[in-house]
């Protein structure tokens, strides 16, 4: 499945890059702790176990990037930062831990980008004595 997804998705940057020389990245849904078998999650993504398949099958994709909505950010950063794959995090927690994750990813893994999600959600804000507002 990973090979076929990679081959198909490689067709788009191969067609587009000659006209628009923009970097292309995947936005990888990571296997969650409750996911036990393929089918519980969208299998075939460029997860760490299949990233080599994606690199071979989709050479026009510049970065395979993780959506890190899990608390073990450091582990996922290490799995995705490789000599042929810079660390870019297009989605992650938007809470206060997200700032620490951004600094870790950039400082420890030469990360080239980090995007927190949900920073506009008051549920992610610390209670400052004013009801979180």
MDTraj code that builds the backbone (N, CA, C; nanometers):
import mdtraj as md
import numpy as np

residues = "UNK UNK UNK UNK UNK UNK UNK UNK UNK UNK UNK UNK UNK UNK UNK UNK UNK UNK UNK UNK UNK UNK UNK UNK UNK UNK UNK UNK UNK UNK UNK UNK UNK UNK UNK UNK UNK UNK UNK UNK UNK UNK UNK UNK UNK UNK UNK UNK UNK UNK UNK UNK UNK UNK UNK UNK UNK UNK UNK UNK UNK UNK UNK UNK UNK UNK UNK UNK UNK UNK UNK UNK UNK UNK UNK UNK UNK UNK UNK UNK UNK UNK UNK UNK UNK UNK UNK UNK UNK UNK UNK UNK UNK UNK UNK UNK UNK UNK UNK UNK UNK UNK UNK UNK UNK UNK UNK UNK UNK UNK UNK UNK UNK UNK UNK UNK UNK UNK UNK UNK UNK UNK UNK UNK UNK UNK UNK UNK UNK UNK UNK UNK UNK".split()
xyz = np.array([
    [0.0818, -0.1178, 0.0000],
    [0.0000, 0.0000, 0.0000],
    [0.0872, 0.1256, 0.0000],
    [0.1928, 0.1257, 0.0823],
    [0.2809, 0.2424, 0.0885],
    [0.3445, 0.2689, -0.0476],
    [0.3892, 0.1633, -0.1138],
    [0.4517, 0.1802, -0.2451],
    [0.3537, 0.2408, -0.3458],
    [0.2332, 0.1909, -0.3510],
    [0.1353, 0.2414, -0.4470],
    [0.0933, 0.3843, -0.4161],
    [0.0748, 0.4163, -0.2894],
    [0.0443, 0.5564, -0.2539],
    [0.1595, 0.6471, -0.2953],
    [0.2809, 0.6050, -0.2635],
    [0.3976, 0.6869, -0.2968],
    [0.4087, 0.7082, -0.4468],
    [0.3947, 0.6030, -0.5231],
    [0.4063, 0.6150, -0.6690],
    [0.2987, 0.7092, -0.7242],
    [0.1766, 0.6947, -0.6749],
    [0.0691, 0.7812, -0.7231],
    [0.0947, 0.9271, -0.6846],
    [0.1278, 0.9494, -0.5590],
    [0.1468, 1.0869, -0.5133],
    [0.2702, 1.1519, -0.5735],
    [0.3652, 1.0736, -0.6201],
    [0.4834, 1.1294, -0.6855],
    [0.4486, 1.1929, -0.8198],
    [0.3379, 1.1518, -0.8795],
    [0.3026, 1.2080, -1.0106],
    [0.2731, 1.3574, -1.0020],
    [0.2178, 1.4034, -0.8910],
    [0.1792, 1.5445, -0.8797],
    [0.2982, 1.6387, -0.8720],
    [0.3957, 1.6155, -0.7846],
    [0.5108, 1.7069, -0.7871],
    [0.5930, 1.6949, -0.9150],
    [0.5976, 1.5765, -0.9753],
    [0.6708, 1.5640, -1.1018],
    [0.6076, 1.6524, -1.2086],
    [0.4763, 1.6640, -1.2071],
    [0.4073, 1.7485, -1.3051],
    [0.4134, 1.8962, -1.2676],
    [0.4055, 1.9248, -1.1387],
    [0.3965, 2.0636, -1.0956],
    [0.5272, 2.1374, -1.0793],
    [0.6309, 2.0682, -1.0353],
    [0.7578, 2.1357, -1.0066],
    [0.8223, 2.2040, -1.1270],
    [0.8095, 2.1495, -1.2490],
    [0.8672, 2.2227, -1.3620],
    [0.8047, 2.3620, -1.3797],
    [0.6788, 2.3768, -1.3418],
    [0.6123, 2.5060, -1.3560],
    [0.6268, 2.5919, -1.2308],
    [0.6151, 2.5297, -1.1133],
    [0.6261, 2.5992, -0.9847],
    [0.7264, 2.5229, -0.8984],
    [0.8447, 2.5763, -0.8838],
    [0.9519, 2.5084, -0.8099],
    [0.9307, 2.5258, -0.6587],
    [0.8274, 2.4596, -0.6085],
    [0.7946, 2.4676, -0.4664],
    [0.8255, 2.3350, -0.3983],
    [0.8649, 2.3421, -0.2712],
    [0.8865, 2.2160, -0.2002],
    [0.7538, 2.1448, -0.1740],
    [0.7590, 2.0140, -0.1723],
    [0.6403, 1.9316, -0.1518],
    [0.6649, 1.8423, -0.0309],
    [0.5630, 1.8343, 0.0569],
    [0.5771, 1.7473, 0.1733],
    [0.4503, 1.6675, 0.1959],
    [0.4664, 1.5548, 0.2618],
    [0.3515, 1.4772, 0.3063],
    [0.3131, 1.5268, 0.4454],
    [0.1915, 1.4984, 0.4847],
    [0.1392, 1.5365, 0.6150],
    [0.0945, 1.4051, 0.6794],
    [0.1849, 1.3404, 0.7511],
    [0.1685, 1.2024, 0.7927],
    [0.0886, 1.1852, 0.9213],
    [-0.0209, 1.1117, 0.9119],
    [-0.0993, 1.0724, 1.0284],
    [-0.0216, 0.9622, 1.0990],
    [0.0163, 0.9848, 1.2228],
    [0.0929, 0.8861, 1.2985],
    [0.0006, 0.7838, 1.3638],
    [0.0511, 0.6644, 1.3736],
    [-0.0229, 0.5588, 1.4420],
    [-0.0407, 0.6004, 1.5878],
    [-0.1641, 0.5968, 1.6358],
    [-0.1963, 0.6346, 1.7730],
    [-0.1835, 0.5133, 1.8650],
    [-0.1632, 0.5346, 1.9941],
    [-0.1479, 0.4208, 2.0864],
    [-0.2643, 0.3212, 2.0819],
    [-0.3853, 0.3685, 2.0564],
    [-0.5006, 0.2785, 2.0545],
    [-0.5126, 0.2019, 1.9226],
    [-0.4345, 0.2392, 1.8222],
    [-0.4386, 0.1708, 1.6934],
    [-0.3589, 0.0411, 1.7027],
    [-0.4240, -0.0693, 1.6753],
    [-0.3595, -0.1989, 1.6903],
    [-0.3153, -0.2601, 1.5575],
    [-0.3952, -0.2429, 1.4539],
    [-0.3651, -0.3047, 1.3252],
    [-0.3974, -0.2057, 1.2138],
    [-0.3350, -0.2231, 1.0960],
    [-0.3751, -0.1406, 0.9828],
    [-0.5267, -0.1516, 0.9623],
    [-0.5860, -0.0418, 0.9324],
    [-0.7317, -0.0351, 0.9229],
    [-0.7874, 0.0447, 1.0398],
    [-0.7165, 0.0424, 1.1546],
    [-0.7525, 0.1286, 1.2674],
    [-0.7070, 0.2716, 1.2393],
    [-0.6145, 0.2866, 1.1471],
    [-0.5592, 0.4162, 1.1088],
    [-0.5340, 0.4107, 0.9584],
    [-0.5116, 0.5253, 0.8943],
    [-0.4862, 0.5229, 0.7503],
    [-0.3471, 0.4661, 0.7196],
    [-0.3379, 0.3365, 0.7065],
    [-0.2086, 0.2724, 0.6812],
    [-0.1601, 0.3045, 0.5402],
    [-0.0305, 0.2943, 0.5235],
    [0.0314, 0.3263, 0.3954],
    [0.0962, 0.4629, 0.3943],
    [0.0780, 0.5386, 0.5023],
    [0.1413, 0.6704, 0.5134],
    [0.2923, 0.6545, 0.5274],
    [0.3675, 0.7623, 0.5052],
    [0.5124, 0.7530, 0.5234],
    [0.5518, 0.7555, 0.6712],
    [0.5091, 0.6544, 0.7426],
    [0.5486, 0.6356, 0.8822],
    [0.6959, 0.5943, 0.8855],
    [0.7595, 0.6003, 1.0015],
    [0.9004, 0.5603, 1.0077],
    [0.9282, 0.4201, 0.9527],
    [0.8339, 0.3275, 0.9670],
    [0.8570, 0.1922, 0.9159],
    [0.8489, 0.1831, 0.7638],
    [0.7862, 0.2810, 0.6999],
    [0.7722, 0.2764, 0.5541],
    [0.8352, 0.3961, 0.4845],
    [0.9060, 0.4798, 0.5571],
    [0.9603, 0.6016, 0.4964],
    [1.0611, 0.5699, 0.3853],
    [1.1358, 0.4604, 0.3990],
    [1.2288, 0.4227, 0.2914],
    [1.1537, 0.3873, 0.1634],
    [1.0399, 0.3239, 0.1767],
    [0.9564, 0.2922, 0.0608],
    [0.9093, 0.4215, -0.0051],
    [0.8682, 0.5182, 0.0758],
    [0.8239, 0.6460, 0.0224],
    [0.9382, 0.7212, -0.0455],
    [1.0557, 0.7176, 0.0124],
    [1.1696, 0.7864, -0.0485],
    [1.2021, 0.7255, -0.1846],
    [1.1906, 0.5941, -0.1969],
    [1.2157, 0.5270, -0.3252],
    [1.1008, 0.5471, -0.4230],
    [0.9779, 0.5397, -0.3741],
    [0.8614, 0.5459, -0.4618],
    [0.8170, 0.6856, -0.4990],
    [0.8553, 0.7839, -0.4190],
    [0.8136, 0.9225, -0.4442],
    [0.9328, 1.0171, -0.4290],
    [1.0314, 1.0055, -0.5162],
    [1.1508, 1.0892, -0.5016],
    [1.1254, 1.2387, -0.5238],
    [1.0124, 1.2744, -0.5821],
    [0.9810, 1.4157, -0.6037],
    [0.9240, 1.4832, -0.4794],
    [0.8873, 1.4034, -0.3800],
    [0.8405, 1.4602, -0.2528],
    [0.9637, 1.4927, -0.1696],
    [0.9738, 1.6178, -0.1276],
    [1.0944, 1.6644, -0.0602],
    [1.1029, 1.6233, 0.0869],
    [0.9888, 1.6250, 0.1560],
    [0.9892, 1.5994, 0.2995],
    [0.8699, 1.5119, 0.3361],
    [0.8956, 1.4099, 0.4142],
    [0.7879, 1.3339, 0.4768],
    [0.7771, 1.3867, 0.6191],
    [0.6670, 1.4532, 0.6482],
    [0.6514, 1.5272, 0.7729],
    [0.5459, 1.4636, 0.8634],
    [0.5711, 1.4621, 0.9946],
    [0.4769, 1.4006, 1.0888],
    [0.3790, 1.5005, 1.1489],
    [0.2546, 1.4573, 1.1678],
    [0.1577, 1.5291, 1.2510],
    [0.1755, 1.4733, 1.3910],
    [0.2376, 1.5490, 1.4797],
    [0.2697, 1.4958, 1.6122],
    [0.1681, 1.5487, 1.7136],
    [0.0573, 1.4757, 1.7252],
    [-0.0439, 1.5073, 1.8260],
    [-0.0336, 1.4075, 1.9412],
    [0.0861, 1.3626, 1.9654],
    [0.1145, 1.2685, 2.0737],
    [0.2142, 1.3348, 2.1682],
    [0.2199, 1.2866, 2.2901],
    [0.3060, 1.3503, 2.3900],
    [0.4529, 1.3135, 2.3787],
    [0.4877, 1.2116, 2.3018],
    [0.6277, 1.1734, 2.2882],
    [0.6899, 1.2384, 2.1630],
    [0.6841, 1.3705, 2.1595],
    [0.7335, 1.4487, 2.0459],
    [0.8796, 1.4171, 2.0145],
    [0.9624, 1.4057, 2.1171],
    [1.1051, 1.3814, 2.0953],
    [1.1279, 1.2519, 2.0179],
    [1.0545, 1.1468, 2.0529],
    [1.0689, 1.0188, 1.9834],
    [1.0339, 1.0314, 1.8361],
    [0.9229, 1.0975, 1.8061],
    [0.8807, 1.1112, 1.6662],
    [0.9779, 1.1993, 1.5880],
    [1.0311, 1.3023, 1.6530],
    [1.1295, 1.3882, 1.5858],
    [1.2510, 1.3072, 1.5433],
    [1.2975, 1.2214, 1.6329],
    [1.4142, 1.1385, 1.6020],
    [1.3848, 1.0417, 1.4878],
    [1.2639, 0.9915, 1.4813],
    [1.2293, 0.8954, 1.3761],
    [1.2172, 0.9595, 1.2379],
    [1.1757, 1.0861, 1.2337],
    [1.1555, 1.1515, 1.1041],
    [1.2766, 1.2314, 1.0568],
    [1.3609, 1.2785, 1.1486],
    [1.4793, 1.3537, 1.1079],
    [1.5869, 1.2554, 1.0649],
    [1.6167, 1.2585, 0.9372],
    [1.7141, 1.1676, 0.8773],
    [1.7988, 1.2474, 0.7791],
    [1.9122, 1.1947, 0.7371],
    [1.9946, 1.2689, 0.6404],
    [1.9188, 1.3063, 0.5131],
    [1.8239, 1.2228, 0.4704],
    [1.7492, 1.2522, 0.3485],
    [1.6082, 1.3054, 0.3775],
    [1.5842, 1.3471, 0.5020],
    [1.4511, 1.3953, 0.5383],
    [1.4611, 1.4971, 0.6520],
    [1.4614, 1.6277, 0.6187],
    [1.4676, 1.7275, 0.7257],
    [1.3406, 1.7220, 0.8112],
    [1.3519, 1.7675, 0.9344],
    [1.2358, 1.7682, 1.0226],
    [1.1510, 1.8927, 0.9964],
    [1.0278, 1.8695, 0.9595],
    [0.9265, 1.9736, 0.9445],
    [0.7995, 1.9180, 1.0070],
    [0.7393, 1.9924, 1.0978],
    [0.6202, 1.9455, 1.1690],
    [0.5032, 2.0356, 1.1295],
    [0.4177, 1.9900, 1.0362],
    [0.3065, 2.0733, 0.9904],
    [0.1895, 2.0796, 1.0873],
    [0.1843, 1.9876, 1.1842],
    [0.0774, 1.9875, 1.2857],
    [0.1331, 1.9333, 1.4156],
    [0.0973, 2.0009, 1.5254],
    [0.1332, 1.9510, 1.6568],
    [0.0445, 2.0197, 1.7595],
    [0.0615, 1.9801, 1.8838],
    [-0.0181, 2.0399, 1.9910],
    [-0.0013, 2.1909, 1.9930],
    [-0.1089, 2.2612, 2.0194],
    [-0.1048, 2.4059, 2.0298],
    [-0.1037, 2.4541, 2.1734],
    [-0.0728, 2.3654, 2.2677],
    [-0.0696, 2.4057, 2.4085],
    [0.0700, 2.4568, 2.4442],
    [0.0926, 2.4817, 2.5727],
    [0.2223, 2.5340, 2.6136],
    [0.3366, 2.4382, 2.5847],
    [0.3102, 2.3083, 2.5844],
    [0.4138, 2.2120, 2.5500],
    [0.4592, 2.2265, 2.4063],
    [0.3741, 2.2830, 2.3227],
    [0.4093, 2.3024, 2.1827],
    [0.5288, 2.3933, 2.1647],
    [0.5396, 2.4964, 2.2473],
    [0.6549, 2.5864, 2.2376],
    [0.7837, 2.5106, 2.2679],
    [0.7813, 2.4279, 2.3713],
    [0.8998, 2.3480, 2.4045],
    [0.9319, 2.2518, 2.2904],
    [0.8284, 2.1927, 2.2311],
    [0.8505, 2.1015, 2.1184],
    [0.9141, 2.1738, 2.0007],
    [0.8671, 2.2940, 1.9727],
    [0.9237, 2.3718, 1.8622],
    [1.0717, 2.3982, 1.8864],
    [1.1069, 2.4421, 2.0066],
    [1.2478, 2.4688, 2.0379],
    [1.3310, 2.3411, 2.0290],
    [1.2759, 2.2305, 2.0773],
    [1.3475, 2.1034, 2.0707],
    [1.3698, 2.0618, 1.9248],
    [1.2652, 2.0644, 1.8461],
    [1.2766, 2.0229, 1.7064],
    [1.3741, 2.1079, 1.6273],
    [1.3691, 2.2383, 1.6486],
    [1.4587, 2.3284, 1.5762],
    [1.6013, 2.3155, 1.6279],
    [1.6173, 2.3128, 1.7609],
    [1.7517, 2.3091, 1.8180],
    [1.8195, 2.1746, 1.8093],
    [1.7482, 2.0679, 1.8373],
    [1.8086, 1.9343, 1.8419],
    [1.8136, 1.8669, 1.7055],
    [1.7175, 1.8990, 1.6187],
    [1.7078, 1.8280, 1.4905],
    [1.7139, 1.9216, 1.3694],
    [1.7590, 2.0449, 1.3907],
    [1.7691, 2.1419, 1.2813],
    [1.6368, 2.1529, 1.2060],
    [1.5260, 2.1464, 1.2819],
    [1.3932, 2.1539, 1.2213],
    [1.3757, 2.2797, 1.1394],
    [1.3064, 2.2670, 1.0285],
    [1.2886, 2.3816, 0.9386],
    [1.1508, 2.4451, 0.9513],
    [1.0639, 2.3881, 1.0357],
    [0.9322, 2.4470, 1.0562],
    [0.8523, 2.3692, 1.1579],
    [0.7608, 2.4417, 1.2230],
    [0.6767, 2.3821, 1.3261],
    [0.5462, 2.4602, 1.3294],
    [0.4348, 2.3909, 1.3210],
    [0.3051, 2.4578, 1.3209],
    [0.2160, 2.4006, 1.4307],
    [0.1895, 2.4811, 1.5344],
    [0.0980, 2.4347, 1.6394],
    [-0.0464, 2.4468, 1.5929],
    [-0.1280, 2.3503, 1.6293],
    [-0.2703, 2.3543, 1.5978],
    [-0.3497, 2.3816, 1.7236],
    [-0.4573, 2.4546, 1.7103],
    [-0.5489, 2.4761, 1.8206],
    [-0.5085, 2.5866, 1.9152],
    [-0.4157, 2.6752, 1.8763],
    [-0.3765, 2.7817, 1.9677],
    [-0.4916, 2.8787, 1.9924],
    [-0.5899, 2.8764, 1.9063],
    [-0.7062, 2.9624, 1.9241],
    [-0.8149, 2.8955, 2.0084],
    [-0.7867, 2.7754, 2.0600],
    [-0.8830, 2.7021, 2.1401],
    [-0.8565, 2.7272, 2.2882],
    [-0.9485, 2.7921, 2.3609],
    [-0.9260, 2.8223, 2.5026],
    [-0.8994, 2.6990, 2.5890],
    [-0.9401, 2.5805, 2.5435],
    [-0.9115, 2.4596, 2.6208],
    [-0.7614, 2.4343, 2.6332],
    [-0.6811, 2.4916, 2.5435],
    [-0.5368, 2.4716, 2.5454],
    [-0.4639, 2.5766, 2.6282],
    [-0.5356, 2.6776, 2.6767],
    [-0.4716, 2.7849, 2.7509],
    [-0.4632, 2.7490, 2.8990],
    [-0.3587, 2.7919, 2.9651],
    [-0.3528, 2.7685, 3.1103],
    [-0.4546, 2.8573, 3.1803],
    [-0.5036, 2.8112, 3.2918],
    [-0.5989, 2.8895, 3.3693],
    [-0.5219, 3.0012, 3.4403],
    [-0.5443, 3.1228, 3.4008],
    [-0.4754, 3.2373, 3.4577],
    [-0.5607, 3.3072, 3.5620],
    [-0.6568, 3.2355, 3.6171],
    [-0.7422, 3.2965, 3.7182],
    [-0.8579, 3.3755, 3.6605],
    [-0.8672, 3.3732, 3.5277],
    [-0.9758, 3.4512, 3.4640],
    [-1.0601, 3.3603, 3.3760],
    [-1.0704, 3.2338, 3.4128],
    [-1.1521, 3.1417, 3.3345],
    [-1.0866, 3.0988, 3.2054],
    [-0.9526, 3.1151, 3.1969],
    [-0.8822, 3.0727, 3.0749],
    [-0.8902, 3.1722, 2.9641],
    [-0.9371, 3.2930, 2.9908],
    [-0.9432, 3.3928, 2.8846],
    [-0.8447, 3.5041, 2.9077],
])
top = md.Topology()
chain = top.add_chain()
for i, resn in enumerate(residues, 1):
    res = top.add_residue(resn, chain, resSeq=i)
    for name in ("N", "CA", "C"):
        top.add_atom(name, md.element.get_by_symbol(name[0]), res)
traj = md.Trajectory(xyz[None], top)
